[in-house]
Amino acid sequence: MKRLTALLLLIVAGPALAAEVNGFRVWTDPEKTRAVLDLDSAADYQLFTLQNPHRVVLDLKDSAVSTPLAFNEEHGGVLRGVRHGRPDPNTLRVVLDLDGEARAKSFLLAPTGQYGHRLVVDIFDQENTGQTPEVRTLASVQGDSERDLVIVIDAGHGGEDPGAIGKHKTREKDVVLQISKRLKKVIDAEPGMRAVLTRSGDYYLPHRTRYEKARDERADLFVSIHADAFTKRSVKGSSVFVLSQRGASSEFARLIAQGENASDLVGGVSLNDKDDLLTSVLLDLSQSATIQASNGIAQSILDSIGKTAKVHKPHVGRANFLVLKSPDVPSVLIETAFISNPTEEKRLTEREFQSNMAKAIARGIKNYFYRSPPPGTWIASQRQSTRHVVARGETLGGIANRYQVTLSSLRQANKLPSDVIMVGTELLIPTS
């Protein structure tokens, strides 16, 4: 009798749920719209698309929704909305309404970091899939005789990966994007320099995509901007890192490197596959030269930051950051401040701190490249020039700083009794 009662209760209760959907998020980047269903466990599902109207349909076996599926139009991309229902008692159907024809692919992610099980759907606008790839001719590769110095600025994290979160809920992904945009403005204002952002909005990019952007732009430098976190809230200051071929130089650097690299798992990208180029001898040789240049740039940036803000350590750190592994583009990673420190968390949100940090980083970049300009750049042509005609508003100190020579050597080369100069005066620029 007890067995019969238990069986009847099981029939009345229905099938056991395989998974519950307890969250929904949407993020859009220049290539796709990503929809994420948060699950309390793995689920069996099917995906298909329908037309008239266009939509993506997910059928989850023996599943249910435990919370409203909130749709954020700001990040909606090709999505117009989300709804759910039951085509039969054993199936949860989630419908993603689209604004046009699109193709979709999906995959399940196991729990990692702050996230549990996730069902990820990437939706690609069909109108953007037939773009003609850029034809790279010899002329386009060589560029102009006096090209701009290209700096690619990477705002860390983004989208469903918030990065570190401060005590007052400040998200790393937000403040580093703000600093990156300010840095771009400062660099773009410099003659002979041009900045490119890897991401200009709140979306996630895999680490490999970030440094490949720098290679596609034939960048002279890749700068990744972050806001650090540590277990002790009292720890503070800025840090600058370069890639270490032998791994991290300290336990502190290793902990940070592991945290940054884990973002690829959070963003839905498997780290199991290895880039064949990174294992080749040619890559090792190229990367060694790149790291050497990275060291010089990183030290120049650290010295510049140290003039306006507190630095965590007076030397450049070395760690195995995946985002720094471009084989032929000098790359540095800057931890602008500790978001885990309440005081620095507040500063990270302030316009003045962000602007000062951007100016300090730009100054360090400029100082290095004026000392060691890449051949063929406008900056290199300026270094080769031996004379300068004074323009309105210029000062002797400003001219000395522009050509990266000392004020005393500039004064001595031109036999100037003081720092007073007249507009139209032709100055001899010393070579060292």
C-alpha positions in Angstrom: 0.0 0.0 0.0 2.9 2.4 0.9 4.6 1.7 -2.5 1.3 2.4 -4.3 0.9 5.7 -2.4 4.4 6.8 -3.3 3.9 5.9 -6.9 0.7 7.9 -7.1 2.4 10.9 -5.5 5.2 10.7 -8.0 2.7 10.7 -10.9 0.8 13.6 -9.5 4.1 15.6 -8.9 5.2 15.0 -12.5 8.8 14.4 -13.7 11.7 15.6 -11.6 13.2 18.9 -12.9 16.5 18.5 -14.7 17.3 22.2 -14.3 15.9 25.5 -13.2 16.6 28.8 -15.1 17.4 31.4 -12.5 18.8 34.2 -14.6 19.0 35.7 -18.1 21.6 38.2 -19.5 22.3 39.7 -22.9 25.5 41.3 -24.1 26.4 42.6 -27.6 29.7 43.2 -29.2 30.6 44.2 -32.8 30.4 40.6 -34.0 27.4 39.0 -32.2 24.8 39.2 -29.5 25.3 36.7 -26.6 22.3 35.5 -24.5 23.0 33.6 -21.4 20.6 31.4 -19.4 21.8 30.8 -15.8 20.9 27.2 -14.7 21.1 25.5 -11.3 22.4 22.3 -13.1 23.2 21.0 -16.5 20.3 20.5 -18.9 19.3 18.6 -22.1 18.2 21.1 -24.7 17.6 21.6 -28.4 18.0 24.8 -30.4 16.3 25.8 -33.7 15.3 28.9 -35.5 12.0 30.0 -36.9 10.9 32.6 -39.4 7.9 34.9 -39.8 8.8 36.4 -37.4 12.5 35.5 -36.9 13.3 33.9 -33.6 15.6 31.5 -31.8 13.9 28.7 -29.8 15.4 26.7 -27.0 13.6 23.6 -25.7 14.9 22.5 -22.3 13.9 19.0 -21.2 12.2 18.7 -17.7 13.1 22.3 -16.8 11.4 25.3 -15.3 11.9 29.1 -14.8 12.3 30.2 -11.2 12.7 33.9 -11.9 11.4 36.4 -14.5 13.6 36.6 -17.6 14.5 40.3 -17.5 15.5 41.7 -20.9 18.0 44.7 -21.1 17.3 46.6 -24.3 20.6 48.6 -23.9 22.5 45.4 -24.6 19.9 43.7 -26.7 21.6 43.8 -30.1 19.6 41.8 -32.6 17.2 40.7 -29.8 13.8 42.3 -29.4 12.7 40.4 -26.4 12.6 37.0 -24.5 9.6 34.9 -23.5 8.9 31.4 -22.3 6.2 28.8 -22.2 5.4 25.1 -22.3 4.7 23.3 -25.6 4.2 20.2 -23.5 4.3 19.3 -19.8 7.9 18.0 -20.0 9.5 20.9 -22.0 10.4 24.5 -21.1 10.5 26.6 -24.3 12.5 29.9 -24.2 12.0 32.1 -27.3 14.4 34.8 -28.3 12.6 37.2 -30.6 14.9 38.8 -33.3 14.7 41.9 -35.4 15.8 40.0 -38.5 17.3 36.9 -40.0 20.3 35.5 -38.0 22.2 32.4 -37.3 22.8 31.0 -33.9 25.1 28.6 -32.1 25.0 27.4 -28.5 27.0 25.6 -25.8 26.8 24.7 -22.1 29.4 25.9 -19.6 30.3 24.3 -16.3 30.4 26.3 -13.1 33.4 28.6 -12.7 34.2 31.5 -10.4 31.0 33.3 -9.4 29.0 31.6 -12.1 27.1 28.3 -12.1 25.9 26.3 -15.0 25.2 28.4 -18.1 23.5 27.9 -21.5 25.1 30.3 -23.9 23.6 31.3 -27.3 25.6 33.4 -29.7 23.5 35.1 -32.4 25.1 36.5 -35.5 23.3 39.0 -37.8 23.1 37.5 -41.3 23.5 40.9 -42.8 27.0 41.2 -41.4 28.3 37.8 -42.4 29.0 38.5 -46.0 31.4 41.4 -45.6 34.3 41.4 -47.9 37.6 40.9 -46.1 40.2 43.6 -46.3 42.8 43.0 -49.1 46.2 43.6 -47.7 48.5 44.9 -50.4 52.2 45.7 -50.1 51.4 49.4 -50.0 48.9 48.9 -47.2 51.4 46.9 -45.2 54.2 49.3 -45.6 52.0 52.4 -45.0 53.0 56.0 -45.4 56.6 57.1 -45.0 55.7 59.0 -41.8 52.9 56.9 -40.3 51.3 57.4 -36.9 52.4 55.4 -33.9 49.5 53.0 -33.2 48.6 52.2 -29.6 45.9 49.6 -29.0 44.2 50.1 -25.6 42.5 47.1 -24.1 39.9 47.7 -21.3 39.9 44.5 -19.3 36.9 42.2 -18.7 33.5 43.4 -19.9 30.0 42.0 -20.5 29.1 39.1 -18.2 32.7 39.2 -16.8 32.7 42.2 -14.4 36.2 41.6 -13.2 37.0 42.5 -9.6 34.2 44.1 -7.6 34.9 46.6 -4.8 33.4 46.8 -1.4 30.9 49.4 -2.6 30.0 47.4 -5.7 32.2 49.2 -8.2 32.9 46.9 -11.1 36.4 46.7 -12.6 35.0 46.4 -16.2 33.3 49.8 -15.9 36.1 51.9 -14.5 38.8 50.5 -16.8 36.6 51.3 -19.8 36.3 54.9 -18.6 40.1 55.2 -18.1 40.7 53.5 -21.5 38.5 56.0 -23.3 40.2 58.9 -21.5 43.6 57.5 -22.5 42.5 57.2 -26.1 41.6 60.9 -26.1 45.0 61.9 -24.7 46.9 59.8 -27.2 44.9 60.9 -30.2 45.7 64.6 -29.2 49.4 63.9 -29.6 50.8 64.5 -33.0 52.0 61.4 -34.8 50.1 59.1 -32.4 46.8 57.2 -32.8 44.9 55.0 -30.3 42.5 52.1 -31.0 40.2 50.5 -28.4 39.7 46.8 -28.3 36.2 47.3 -26.9 34.3 50.5 -26.8 31.3 49.2 -24.9 30.2 46.7 -22.2 30.8 43.4 -23.9 33.3 40.6 -23.4 36.2 39.7 -25.8 38.4 36.6 -25.4 42.0 37.3 -24.6 43.2 36.0 -27.9 40.8 38.3 -29.8 42.2 41.3 -27.8 45.8 40.8 -28.7 45.0 39.7 -32.2 43.3 43.1 -32.6 46.7 44.7 -31.9 48.3 42.5 -34.6 45.6 43.3 -37.1 46.2 47.0 -36.5 49.9 46.5 -36.8 50.2 48.2 -33.5 53.4 49.5 -32.0 52.1 48.8 -28.5 49.3 46.9 -26.7 48.2 48.3 -23.4 45.8 46.3 -21.2 44.0 48.4 -18.5 42.9 46.8 -15.2 42.0 47.6 -11.6 43.6 45.2 -9.2 42.2 43.2 -6.2 43.8 41.5 -3.3 42.7 39.7 -0.1 44.0 42.5 2.1 42.0 45.7 1.7 44.9 47.8 2.9 47.1 46.9 -0.2 47.2 49.9 -2.6 49.0 51.4 -5.5 49.5 51.0 -9.3 51.5 48.2 -10.9 52.8 47.6 -14.4 53.4 44.1 -15.8 55.0 42.4 -18.8 54.9 38.8 -19.8 57.4 36.4 -18.2 58.5 33.5 -20.2 59.4 31.6 -17.1 56.2 32.3 -15.3 55.4 34.8 -12.6 58.2 36.4 -10.6 56.4 36.3 -7.3 53.4 34.7 -5.7 51.6 38.0 -5.7 52.0 38.3 -9.5 51.0 34.6 -10.0 47.7 35.2 -8.1 46.9 38.1 -10.2 47.8 36.3 -13.4 45.6 33.4 -12.6 42.7 35.7 -11.9 43.0 37.5 -15.2 43.5 34.4 -17.2 40.4 32.8 -15.7 38.3 35.4 -17.4 38.4 33.4 -20.6 36.5 30.7 -18.8 34.0 33.1 -17.5 33.6 34.6 -21.0 32.8 31.2 -22.4 36.1 30.5 -24.2 37.9 27.2 -23.6 41.6 27.4 -22.7 42.2 23.8 -23.5 43.4 24.4 -27.0 46.8 25.9 -27.6 47.9 28.3 -30.3 50.4 26.4 -32.5 52.3 29.6 -33.1 53.0 30.0 -29.5 54.9 26.6 -29.5 57.1 27.3 -32.5 60.7 28.4 -32.3 60.0 31.4 -34.5 57.4 32.6 -32.1 59.8 32.2 -29.1 62.5 34.3 -30.9 60.0 36.9 -31.9 58.4 37.0 -28.4 61.8 37.4 -26.7 62.5 40.6 -28.7 58.9 41.8 -28.0 59.4 41.2 -24.3 62.6 43.2 -24.3 60.8 46.2 -25.9 57.9 45.7 -23.5 60.2 46.0 -20.5 61.5 49.4 -21.6 58.0 50.7 -22.2 56.6 49.3 -19.0 59.4 51.0 -16.9 58.8 54.3 -18.7 55.0 54.0 -17.8 55.7 53.0 -14.2 58.1 56.0 -13.8 55.5 58.3 -15.2 52.7 57.0 -13.0 55.0 57.2 -10.0 55.2 61.0 -10.4 51.4 61.5 -9.9 50.2 58.4 -8.0 51.4 55.8 -5.5 52.9 52.7 -7.1 52.6 49.3 -5.4 56.2 48.3 -6.2 59.0 50.4 -7.7 59.8 47.8 -10.4 58.0 46.2 -13.3 56.2 42.9 -12.5 56.4 39.8 -14.6 53.6 37.3 -14.9 52.1 34.8 -17.4 49.2 37.0 -18.5 47.5 35.4 -21.5 46.5 38.8 -22.9 50.2 39.8 -23.2 51.2 36.9 -25.4 51.2 38.6 -28.7 54.4 37.4 -30.4 55.3 40.6 -32.3 53.6 43.5 -30.5 55.2 44.9 -27.3 52.6 44.5 -24.6 52.1 45.8 -21.1 49.3 45.3 -18.5 48.6 48.2 -16.1 46.8 47.7 -12.8 45.7 51.3 -12.2 44.7 50.8 -8.5 43.4 48.3 -6.1 39.6 48.2 -6.4 39.7 46.0 -3.2 41.0 49.1 -1.3 37.9 51.2 -0.3 39.9 54.5 -0.8 41.3 53.5 -4.1 37.9 52.1 -5.2 36.4 55.6 -4.7 39.3 57.2 -6.6 38.8 54.9 -9.5 35.3 56.3 -10.0 36.5 59.9 -9.9 37.0 61.9 -13.1 40.2 63.6 -11.8 41.9 60.3 -10.9 40.9 58.7 -14.2 42.2 61.7 -16.2 45.5 61.9 -14.2 46.0 58.2 -14.7 45.4 58.4 -18.4 47.8 61.4 -18.8 50.5 59.6 -16.8 50.2 56.4 -18.9 50.2 58.5 -22.1 53.3 60.5 -20.9 55.2 57.2 -20.2 54.3 55.9 -23.7 55.4 59.1 -25.3 58.6 59.4 -23.4 59.7 55.9 -24.5 58.8 56.3 -28.1 60.4 59.7 -28.4 63.6 58.0 -27.2 63.2 54.9 -29.4 60.8 55.7 -32.3 60.0 52.9 -34.7 61.4 53.6 -38.2 59.0 55.1 -40.6 56.9 57.0 -38.0 56.3 60.7 -37.8 58.0 60.7 -34.4 61.1 59.1 -36.0 61.2 61.9 -38.6 61.0 64.5 -35.8 63.9 62.9 -34.1 66.0 63.0 -37.2 65.2 66.7 -37.7 68.0 68.9 -36.3 66.3 72.3 -36.3 63.0 73.6 -34.9 61.3 76.9 -35.6 59.7 78.4 -32.5 55.9 78.8 -32.9 53.5 81.0 -30.9 52.9 79.7 -27.4 55.9 77.4 -27.3 58.4 77.5 -24.4 62.0 76.3 -24.3 61.1 73.7 -21.8 58.2 72.4 -23.9 60.5 72.1 -26.9 63.1 70.2 -24.9 60.4 67.8 -23.6 59.1 67.3 -27.2 62.4 66.2 -28.5 63.4 64.4 -25.3 66.5 66.4 -24.7 67.6 68.2 -21.5 66.8 71.9 -21.1 70.4 72.7 -20.4 71.7 70.9 -23.5 69.1 72.7 -25.7 70.2 76.1 -24.1 73.9 75.3 -24.6 73.5 74.1 -28.2 71.9 77.4 -29.1 74.0 79.6 -26.8 70.9 81.0 -25.1 71.6 83.2 -22.0 68.1 82.4 -20.6 64.9 80.4 -21.4 63.3 83.4 -23.2 62.8 82.6 -26.9 61.2 84.6 -29.7 58.6 83.3 -32.2 60.2 82.4 -35.5 63.6 81.6 -33.9 65.3 78.6 -35.4 66.7 76.3 -32.8 69.4 73.6 -33.2 68.2 70.4 -31.6 71.1 68.4 -30.0 71.3 64.7 -31.0 71.5 63.5 -27.4 
